[in-house]
């Protein structure tokens, strides 16, 4: 019966529902005082642990913790911090162990995507090698939906719903005038096109993209120009949705055709600018009005369009992570399985961390139409249940969303 304290952190890009997972973790952990004496929230993820900077969640009211379910972004702050391989540099690992020992951390839960699961896996293995008993559990999160061995990722359904809705609205505006127009919409997704694929849902409702380009296929600029010219000739209007991470045959992201992209702490090229780059290419060849739109942060922070399914899955992932840890399980990520598409019936499964760390799940090529005009029925059946349900959002006295107001009482303090 392992007894001690729990610390939870958030990492990577925020989502509109990541705080629902935080609520699940906090409320479940606080209900087990016989095993979990203190519940901490790391400020800025693993950086907060390294700097001994975290909050005492036991000081928060349960009411405010429940409001986390409708509060977007990372309430504790996030980070993009890469742990070196322990063989190359053990200093961060020694520091983490030191902090865990000082505060008797026996349960470590980390909420994030591919790189965060890599962090979890490294820490778990190091603690085990040092004979320090600590249950390490990964809580999945990413709007990109690219974590392996889980049917879907918390955060994706809400982002997909936002994208489908926004593209429906853009379609109405972009087709209102009698003049020709090409509208290019850039959607997040470095190597996997799950988010861009969701734009095809707008077509189901009578107004969506004419052309969809995902990173799963080579972005052939000459072929794309033929596609655009054809649709423009037929309709006088063209709406294009493309992933920010589409690449040419020689492996270059579109913005790289103009300038070198910056690189983040994990060695990933920073995204953005694909729509603008394509717009400039098209403008040189087709003399018509071109509008480029980058959905950017709105895709991951629009809690007003979150799906109930996504909120509940996110909350469940957090609470199930605590229960798994209390059951003595470690070095795993909470994941979801779905026996069939077209309906929503899911079950919780557990996946070894080293199976999901740094791996990416791509959109099956068979789900993408050969002519890049949309997605096949298999994708529609897959995604529709994930965007289901409109949340009953509590508003404040000015009819604006009521977000959680945590006190964030300092617990750890760097000496």
Kinemage of the C-alpha trace (Angstrom):
@kinemage 1
@onewidth
@group {chain A} dominant
@subgroup {mainchain}
@vectorlist {calphas} color= white
{ca unk a 1} P 0.000 0.000 0.000
{ca unk a 2} L 2.188 2.815 -1.327
{ca unk a 3} L 1.519 6.042 0.535
{ca unk a 4} L 2.841 9.493 -0.317
{ca unk a 5} L 2.153 12.568 -2.431
{ca unk a 6} L 1.054 13.026 -6.033
{ca unk a 7} L 2.274 15.565 -8.549
{ca unk a 8} L 0.641 16.283 -11.907
{ca unk a 9} L 1.959 18.388 -14.770
{ca unk a 10} L 0.826 19.596 -18.177
{ca unk a 11} L 3.116 19.713 -21.180
{ca unk a 12} L 3.184 20.653 -24.841
{ca unk a 13} L 0.520 22.530 -26.777
{ca unk a 14} L -2.667 23.292 -24.816
{ca unk a 15} L -6.135 22.128 -25.811
{ca unk a 16} L -9.621 23.358 -24.997
{ca unk a 17} L -10.139 20.351 -22.688
{ca unk a 18} L -6.762 19.547 -21.109
{ca unk a 19} L -7.976 21.098 -17.866
{ca unk a 20} L -10.787 18.547 -17.781
{ca unk a 21} L -8.044 15.961 -17.339
{ca unk a 22} L -6.569 18.113 -14.575
{ca unk a 23} L -9.983 18.148 -12.892
{ca unk a 24} L -10.175 14.373 -13.190
{ca unk a 25} L -6.735 13.933 -11.639
{ca unk a 26} L -7.247 16.435 -8.826
{ca unk a 27} L -10.736 15.399 -7.747
{ca unk a 28} L -9.913 11.688 -7.825
{ca unk a 29} L -6.599 12.136 -6.002
{ca unk a 30} L -8.129 14.355 -3.302
{ca unk a 31} L -10.690 11.634 -2.622
{ca unk a 32} L -7.957 9.201 -1.483
{ca unk a 33} L -6.445 10.873 1.572
{ca unk a 34} L -5.571 7.487 3.025
{ca unk a 35} L -3.045 6.940 0.227
{ca unk a 36} L -2.383 10.384 -1.229
{ca unk a 37} L -1.556 12.894 1.485
{ca unk a 38} L -0.812 15.904 -0.744
{ca unk a 39} L -1.768 16.716 -4.322
{ca unk a 40} L 0.559 19.054 -6.192
{ca unk a 41} L 0.309 20.779 -9.571
{ca unk a 42} L 3.657 21.404 -11.301
{ca unk a 43} L 4.065 24.929 -12.666
{ca unk a 44} L 5.074 24.672 -16.332
{ca unk a 45} L 5.289 20.904 -16.372
{ca unk a 46} L 8.608 19.185 -15.838
{ca unk a 47} L 10.300 22.595 -15.584
{ca unk a 48} L 8.294 23.260 -12.428
{ca unk a 49} L 9.530 20.022 -10.901
{ca unk a 50} L 13.140 20.785 -11.778
{ca unk a 51} L 12.781 24.275 -10.296
{ca unk a 52} L 10.787 23.078 -7.280
{ca unk a 53} L 7.894 25.264 -8.356
{ca unk a 54} L 4.462 23.772 -7.775
{ca unk a 55} L 1.084 24.395 -6.179
{ca unk a 56} L -0.888 22.809 -3.342
{ca unk a 57} L -4.112 21.678 -4.999
{ca unk a 58} L -5.606 20.756 -1.628
{ca unk a 59} L -6.047 24.500 -1.063
{ca unk a 60} L -8.472 24.799 -3.981
{ca unk a 61} L -12.250 24.600 -3.677
{ca unk a 62} L -13.938 21.633 -5.316
{ca unk a 63} L -16.273 24.033 -7.126
{ca unk a 64} L -13.402 25.790 -8.857
{ca unk a 65} L -11.792 22.473 -9.748
{ca unk a 66} L -15.014 21.458 -11.494
{ca unk a 67} L -14.933 24.699 -13.489
{ca unk a 68} L -11.711 23.390 -15.017
{ca unk a 69} L -13.939 21.239 -17.239
{ca unk a 70} L -14.960 24.348 -19.191
{ca unk a 71} L -11.667 26.264 -18.915
{ca unk a 72} L -9.344 26.068 -21.952
{ca unk a 73} L -5.544 25.928 -22.115
{ca unk a 74} L -3.163 24.689 -19.417
{ca unk a 75} L -4.197 26.049 -16.017
{ca unk a 76} L -0.818 25.147 -14.511
{ca unk a 77} L 1.224 26.431 -17.418
{ca unk a 78} L 2.954 24.243 -19.978
{ca unk a 79} L 6.456 23.730 -21.368
{ca unk a 80} L 8.424 22.211 -24.206
{ca unk a 81} L 11.393 20.849 -22.330
{ca unk a 82} L 13.316 17.857 -23.610
{ca unk a 83} L 15.112 15.573 -21.174
{ca unk a 84} L 18.420 14.420 -22.541
{ca unk a 85} L 19.086 10.689 -22.682
{ca unk a 86} L 20.276 9.667 -19.244
{ca unk a 87} L 23.492 8.229 -20.696
{ca unk a 88} L 24.373 11.656 -22.100
{ca unk a 89} L 23.365 13.836 -19.145
{ca unk a 90} L 22.021 12.550 -15.839
{ca unk a 91} L 21.728 15.940 -14.118
{ca unk a 92} L 17.991 16.506 -14.734
{ca unk a 93} L 17.174 12.998 -13.565
{ca unk a 94} L 19.155 13.416 -10.368
{ca unk a 95} L 17.340 16.675 -9.705
{ca unk a 96} L 13.928 15.088 -10.284
{ca unk a 97} L 14.764 12.251 -7.896
{ca unk a 98} L 15.973 14.784 -5.324
{ca unk a 99} L 12.699 16.728 -5.520
{ca unk a 100} L 10.592 13.563 -5.399
{ca unk a 101} L 12.431 12.371 -2.310
{ca unk a 102} L 12.175 15.753 -0.589
{ca unk a 103} L 8.396 15.930 -1.087
{ca unk a 104} L 7.752 12.190 -0.893
{ca unk a 105} L 6.320 12.096 -4.413
{ca unk a 106} L 5.114 8.561 -5.003
{ca unk a 107} L 2.707 9.276 -7.859
{ca unk a 108} L 3.725 11.226 -10.951
{ca unk a 109} L 1.134 11.932 -13.670
{ca unk a 110} L 2.108 13.813 -16.831
{ca unk a 111} L -0.438 15.140 -19.321
{ca unk a 112} L 0.733 15.582 -22.901
{ca unk a 113} L 1.439 14.155 -26.338
{ca unk a 114} L 4.240 12.190 -27.987
{ca unk a 115} L 7.163 14.072 -26.487
{ca unk a 116} L 5.531 14.166 -23.048
{ca unk a 117} L 5.134 10.411 -23.095
{ca unk a 118} L 8.852 10.201 -23.890
{ca unk a 119} L 9.525 12.327 -20.780
{ca unk a 120} L 7.310 10.019 -18.717
{ca unk a 121} L 9.022 6.920 -20.012
{ca unk a 122} L 12.524 8.245 -19.294
{ca unk a 123} L 11.635 9.310 -15.750
{ca unk a 124} L 9.889 6.019 -15.007
{ca unk a 125} L 12.864 3.961 -16.085
{ca unk a 126} L 15.325 6.130 -14.181
{ca unk a 127} L 13.360 5.995 -10.925
{ca unk a 128} L 13.064 2.240 -11.205
{ca unk a 129} L 16.816 1.939 -11.775
{ca unk a 130} L 17.374 4.008 -8.621
{ca unk a 131} L 14.999 1.731 -6.669
{ca unk a 132} L 12.725 4.680 -5.912
{ca unk a 133} L 9.129 3.486 -5.827
{ca unk a 134} L 6.931 5.888 -7.773
{ca unk a 135} L 3.968 5.172 -10.033
{ca unk a 136} L 4.401 7.052 -13.332
{ca unk a 137} L 1.328 7.407 -15.545
{ca unk a 138} L 0.912 9.240 -18.858
{ca unk a 139} L -2.349 11.107 -19.432
{ca unk a 140} L -2.945 11.540 -23.191
{ca unk a 141} L -3.532 14.940 -24.764
{ca unk a 142} L -3.144 16.331 -28.261
{ca unk a 143} L -5.405 17.999 -30.779
{ca unk a 144} L -3.277 16.330 -33.472
{ca unk a 145} L -4.772 12.918 -32.594
{ca unk a 146} L -1.457 11.287 -33.480
{ca unk a 147} L -0.709 9.223 -30.359
{ca unk a 148} L -0.262 5.550 -31.162
{ca unk a 149} L -2.283 2.717 -29.631
{ca unk a 150} L -5.285 4.842 -28.689
{ca unk a 151} L -8.418 5.168 -30.800
{ca unk a 152} L -8.474 8.925 -30.232
{ca unk a 153} L -6.760 11.574 -28.121
{ca unk a 154} L -8.460 13.943 -25.677
{ca unk a 155} L -8.430 17.361 -27.318
{ca unk a 156} L -8.989 16.146 -30.853
{ca unk a 157} L -12.785 15.944 -30.890
{ca unk a 158} L -13.214 19.548 -29.770
{ca unk a 159} L -10.627 20.866 -32.235
{ca unk a 160} L -12.254 18.849 -35.024
{ca unk a 161} L -15.633 20.348 -34.147
{ca unk a 162} L -14.194 23.856 -34.162
{ca unk a 163} L -12.560 23.303 -37.551
{ca unk a 164} L -15.701 21.843 -39.143
{ca unk a 165} L -17.851 24.670 -37.787
{ca unk a 166} L -15.414 27.418 -38.758
{ca unk a 167} L -14.961 26.083 -42.294
{ca unk a 168} L -18.753 25.996 -42.671
{ca unk a 169} L -18.839 29.661 -41.670
{ca unk a 170} L -15.900 30.630 -43.899
{ca unk a 171} L -17.604 28.941 -46.841
{ca unk a 172} L -20.634 31.207 -46.389
{ca unk a 173} L -18.472 34.324 -46.442
{ca unk a 174} L -16.026 33.242 -49.152
{ca unk a 175} L -18.751 32.469 -51.697
{ca unk a 176} L -20.971 35.534 -51.226
{ca unk a 177} L -19.576 37.755 -54.035
{ca unk a 178} L -19.939 37.285 -57.774
{ca unk a 179} L -16.191 37.700 -58.378
{ca unk a 180} L -13.796 34.779 -58.524
{ca unk a 181} L -11.968 33.989 -55.293
{ca unk a 182} L -9.540 31.406 -53.934
{ca unk a 183} L -9.570 30.870 -50.166
{ca unk a 184} L -6.749 28.921 -48.549
{ca unk a 185} L -7.231 27.761 -44.946
{ca unk a 186} L -4.213 26.517 -42.983
{ca unk a 187} L -4.924 23.968 -40.251
{ca unk a 188} L -2.561 22.557 -37.625
{ca unk a 189} L -0.877 19.197 -38.165
{ca unk a 190} L 2.845 18.646 -38.633
{ca unk a 191} L 3.032 15.048 -39.831
{ca unk a 192} L -0.556 13.821 -39.375
{ca unk a 193} L -3.606 15.330 -41.043
{ca unk a 194} L -6.383 14.386 -38.617
{ca unk a 195} L -7.348 18.015 -38.009
{ca unk a 196} L -7.390 19.015 -41.662
{ca unk a 197} L -9.400 15.899 -42.433
{ca unk a 198} L -12.112 17.190 -40.070
{ca unk a 199} L -12.774 20.085 -42.462
{ca unk a 200} L -14.514 17.593 -44.722
{ca unk a 201} L -17.394 17.539 -42.213
{ca unk a 202} L -18.333 21.010 -43.449
{ca unk a 203} L -19.000 19.494 -46.865
{ca unk a 204} L -21.575 17.175 -45.298
{ca unk a 205} L -23.537 20.288 -44.331
{ca unk a 206} L -23.475 21.823 -47.787
{ca unk a 207} L -20.424 24.049 -47.680
{ca unk a 208} L -16.880 22.860 -47.237
{ca unk a 209} L -13.506 22.659 -48.958
{ca unk a 210} L -13.139 21.738 -52.602
{ca unk a 211} L -9.621 20.470 -52.033
{ca unk a 212} L -7.951 18.965 -48.946
{ca unk a 213} L -4.214 18.394 -48.629
{ca unk a 214} L -2.800 16.305 -45.766
{ca unk a 215} L 0.845 15.589 -44.798
{ca unk a 216} L 0.235 11.906 -45.434
{ca unk a 217} L 0.632 12.610 -49.152
{ca unk a 218} L 3.324 14.445 -51.090
{ca unk a 219} L 2.342 18.034 -51.885
{ca unk a 220} L 2.930 18.246 -55.632
{ca unk a 221} L 2.684 21.952 -56.467
{ca unk a 222} L 2.151 21.361 -60.197
{ca unk a 223} L -0.667 18.898 -59.452
{ca unk a 224} L -2.167 21.317 -56.934
{ca unk a 225} L -2.198 24.125 -59.512
{ca unk a 226} L -4.045 21.839 -61.932
{ca unk a 227} L -6.598 21.046 -59.190
{ca unk a 228} L -7.121 24.720 -58.371
{ca unk a 229} L -7.461 25.755 -62.016
{ca unk a 230} L -10.012 23.005 -62.633
{ca unk a 231} L -12.227 23.901 -59.658
{ca unk a 232} L -11.958 27.631 -60.363
{ca unk a 233} L -13.108 27.037 -63.932
{ca unk a 234} L -16.065 24.974 -62.731
{ca unk a 235} L -17.238 27.133 -59.816
{ca unk a 236} L -15.490 30.472 -59.918
{ca unk a 237} L -14.638 29.849 -56.260
{ca unk a 238} L -12.095 27.529 -54.659
{ca unk a 239} L -11.806 26.679 -50.962
{ca unk a 240} L -8.668 24.799 -49.961
{ca unk a 241} L -7.874 23.290 -46.576
{ca unk a 242} L -4.275 22.206 -46.070
{ca unk a 243} L -2.241 20.993 -43.141
{ca unk a 244} L 0.571 23.270 -41.992
{ca unk a 245} L 2.930 20.302 -42.388
{ca unk a 246} L 2.395 19.374 -46.033
{ca unk a 247} L 5.712 18.644 -47.735
{ca unk a 248} L 7.012 18.667 -51.269
{ca unk a 249} L 8.559 15.588 -52.843
{ca unk a 250} L 12.004 16.596 -51.552
{ca unk a 251} L 10.713 16.753 -47.979
{ca unk a 252} L 10.401 20.525 -47.602
{ca unk a 253} L 7.609 22.262 -45.733
{ca unk a 254} L 6.035 24.993 -47.877
{ca unk a 255} L 7.482 27.929 -45.879
{ca unk a 256} L 10.942 26.433 -46.407
{ca unk a 257} L 10.607 27.307 -50.070
{ca unk a 258} L 11.083 30.919 -48.948
{ca unk a 259} L 12.895 30.927 -45.595
{ca unk a 260} L 14.436 28.472 -43.143
{ca unk a 261} L 12.069 27.495 -40.331
{ca unk a 262} L 12.991 27.865 -36.676
{ca unk a 263} L 13.497 24.719 -34.570
{ca unk a 264} L 12.074 24.056 -31.091
{ca unk a 265} L 13.636 22.263 -28.089
{ca unk a 266} L 12.678 18.859 -29.471
{ca unk a 267} L 14.255 19.518 -32.856
{ca unk a 268} L 10.877 20.046 -34.530
{ca unk a 269} L 10.617 22.744 -37.176
{ca unk a 270} L 8.156 25.382 -36.015
{ca unk a 271} L 5.062 25.451 -38.142
{ca unk a 272} L 3.020 28.251 -39.695
{ca unk a 273} L 2.931 30.045 -43.015
{ca unk a 274} L 1.900 27.235 -45.367
{ca unk a 275} L -1.269 29.018 -46.534
{ca unk a 276} L 0.553 32.298 -47.105
{ca unk a 277} L 3.280 30.555 -49.091
{ca unk a 278} L 0.774 28.697 -51.264
{ca unk a 279} L -1.158 31.932 -51.755
{ca unk a 280} L 1.927 33.640 -53.151
{ca unk a 281} L 2.609 30.719 -55.499
{ca unk a 282} L -0.974 30.722 -56.774
{ca unk a 283} L -1.025 34.518 -57.146
{ca unk a 284} L 1.918 34.391 -59.535
{ca unk a 285} L 0.047 32.015 -61.827
{ca unk a 286} L -3.649 32.855 -61.429
{ca unk a 287} L -4.703 36.535 -61.510
{ca unk a 288} L -7.645 36.427 -59.103
{ca unk a 289} L -8.464 37.419 -55.523
{ca unk a 290} L -6.757 35.154 -52.996
{ca unk a 291} L -7.458 35.107 -49.276
{ca unk a 292} L -5.297 33.108 -46.853
{ca unk a 293} L -6.479 32.174 -43.363
{ca unk a 294} L -4.425 30.578 -40.596
{ca unk a 295} L -6.679 29.173 -37.864
{ca unk a 296} L -3.680 29.080 -35.512
{ca unk a 297} L -4.349 29.039 -31.741
{ca unk a 298} L -8.126 29.171 -32.109
{ca unk a 299} L -8.145 25.480 -32.983
{ca unk a 300} L -6.877 24.497 -29.567
{ca unk a 301} L -8.449 27.073 -27.225
{ca unk a 302} L -12.055 27.352 -28.416
{ca unk a 303} L -13.794 25.808 -25.415
{ca unk a 304} L -17.128 27.281 -26.497
{ca unk a 305} L -17.176 24.676 -29.282
{ca unk a 306} L -15.836 21.772 -27.250
{ca unk a 307} L -17.610 18.437 -27.608
{ca unk a 308} L -19.176 16.818 -24.561
{ca unk a 309} L -17.624 13.527 -25.616
{ca unk a 310} L -14.171 15.120 -25.563
{ca unk a 311} L -14.692 16.798 -22.193
{ca unk a 312} L -15.849 13.585 -20.570
{ca unk a 313} L -13.056 11.523 -22.131
{ca unk a 314} L -10.485 14.036 -20.915
{ca unk a 315} L -11.888 13.995 -17.395
{ca unk a 316} L -12.028 10.194 -17.454
{ca unk a 317} L -8.400 9.951 -18.614
{ca unk a 318} L -7.338 11.975 -15.567
{ca unk a 319} L -9.378 10.082 -13.012
{ca unk a 320} L -8.453 6.697 -14.495
{ca unk a 321} L -4.777 7.637 -14.342
{ca unk a 322} L -5.068 8.163 -10.587
{ca unk a 323} L -6.924 4.888 -10.138
{ca unk a 324} L -4.298 3.023 -12.165
{ca unk a 325} L -1.523 4.523 -10.051
{ca unk a 326} L -3.285 3.568 -6.834
{ca unk a 327} L -3.629 0.040 -8.189
{ca unk a 328} L 0.162 -0.138 -8.411
{ca unk a 329} L 0.457 0.301 -12.157
{ca unk a 330} L 3.302 2.323 -13.624
{ca unk a 331} L 5.110 3.094 -16.887
{ca unk a 332} L 1.814 3.186 -18.791
{ca unk a 333} L -0.364 5.667 -20.636
{ca unk a 334} L -4.147 5.692 -20.285
{ca unk a 335} L -5.695 5.098 -23.709
{ca unk a 336} L -9.028 4.506 -25.422
{ca unk a 337} L -10.359 1.593 -27.442
{ca unk a 338} L -13.496 1.628 -29.563
{ca unk a 339} L -15.014 -1.628 -30.846
{ca unk a 340} L -16.762 0.007 -33.793
{ca unk a 341} L -17.043 3.329 -35.599
{ca unk a 342} L -20.267 5.194 -36.312
{ca unk a 343} L -21.323 5.072 -32.662
{ca unk a 344} L -19.553 6.173 -29.532
{ca unk a 345} L -18.809 3.369 -27.147
{ca unk a 346} L -15.332 3.412 -25.691
{ca unk a 347} L -13.337 1.592 -23.080
{ca unk a 348} L -10.195 2.471 -21.150
{ca unk a 349} L -7.041 0.511 -21.891
{ca unk a 350} L -3.438 0.870 -20.700
{ca unk a 351} L -0.469 1.070 -23.058
{ca unk a 352} L 3.239 0.815 -22.120
{ca unk a 353} L 4.842 4.239 -22.360
{ca unk a 354} L 7.690 3.103 -24.577
{ca unk a 355} L 5.163 2.038 -27.210
{ca unk a 356} L 3.738 5.543 -27.588
{ca unk a 357} L 6.791 7.724 -26.886
{ca unk a 358} L 7.902 9.573 -30.034
{ca unk a 359} L 5.610 7.524 -32.295
{ca unk a 360} L 2.972 9.054 -34.575
{ca unk a 361} L -0.369 7.748 -35.810
{ca unk a 362} L -1.174 8.861 -39.355
{ca unk a 363} L -4.476 9.102 -41.195
{ca unk a 364} L -4.898 5.854 -43.194
{ca unk a 365} L -4.287 6.593 -46.857
{ca unk a 366} L -7.397 4.625 -47.786
{ca unk a 367} L -9.481 7.188 -45.874
{ca unk a 368} L -8.316 10.025 -48.167
{ca unk a 369} L -10.024 10.421 -51.543
{ca unk a 370} L -7.659 9.795 -54.413
{ca unk a 371} L -8.324 13.234 -55.944
{ca unk a 372} L -7.801 15.078 -52.615
{ca unk a 373} L -11.324 16.499 -52.645
{ca unk a 374} L -12.235 15.092 -49.240
{ca unk a 375} L -12.344 12.069 -47.006
{ca unk a 376} L -13.913 8.663 -47.456
{ca unk a 377} L -16.847 7.354 -45.404
{ca unk a 378} L -14.527 5.470 -43.022
{ca unk a 379} L -13.173 8.761 -41.700
{ca unk a 380} L -16.645 10.273 -41.367
{ca unk a 381} L -17.791 7.258 -39.338
{ca unk a 382} L -14.670 7.550 -37.207
{ca unk a 383} L -14.852 11.246 -36.393
{ca unk a 384} L -18.541 12.150 -36.103
{ca unk a 385} L -19.088 10.510 -32.683
{ca unk a 386} L -16.017 12.298 -31.317
{ca unk a 387} L -17.465 15.778 -31.897
{ca unk a 388} L -20.832 14.956 -30.348
{ca unk a 389} L -22.590 16.968 -27.692
{ca unk a 390} L -22.802 20.660 -26.893
{ca unk a 391} L -21.525 21.512 -23.407
{ca unk a 392} L -23.803 23.368 -21.024
{ca unk a 393} L -21.331 26.176 -20.370
{ca unk a 394} L -21.898 28.260 -17.249
{ca unk a 395} L -21.734 32.000 -18.001
{ca unk a 396} L -20.849 34.844 -15.681
{ca unk a 397} L -22.994 37.885 -14.931
{ca unk a 398} L -21.908 39.492 -18.221
{ca unk a 399} L -22.862 36.433 -20.276
{ca unk a 400} L -19.220 35.508 -20.852
{ca unk a 401} L -17.787 32.050 -20.077
{ca unk a 402} L -17.016 31.384 -16.419
{ca unk a 403} L -13.493 29.976 -16.193
{ca unk a 404} L -11.902 28.372 -13.137
{ca unk a 405} L -10.347 30.783 -10.662
{ca unk a 406} L -7.687 28.837 -8.814
{ca unk a 407} L -5.699 30.335 -5.960
{ca unk a 408} L -2.553 28.451 -6.984
{ca unk a 409} L -1.009 28.470 -3.534
{ca unk a 410} L 2.722 27.895 -3.724
{ca unk a 411} L 3.839 24.588 -2.225
{ca unk a 412} L 7.323 23.834 -3.503
{ca unk a 413} L 9.961 26.525 -3.403
{ca unk a 414} L 13.372 26.476 -5.022
{ca unk a 415} L 16.035 27.007 -2.386
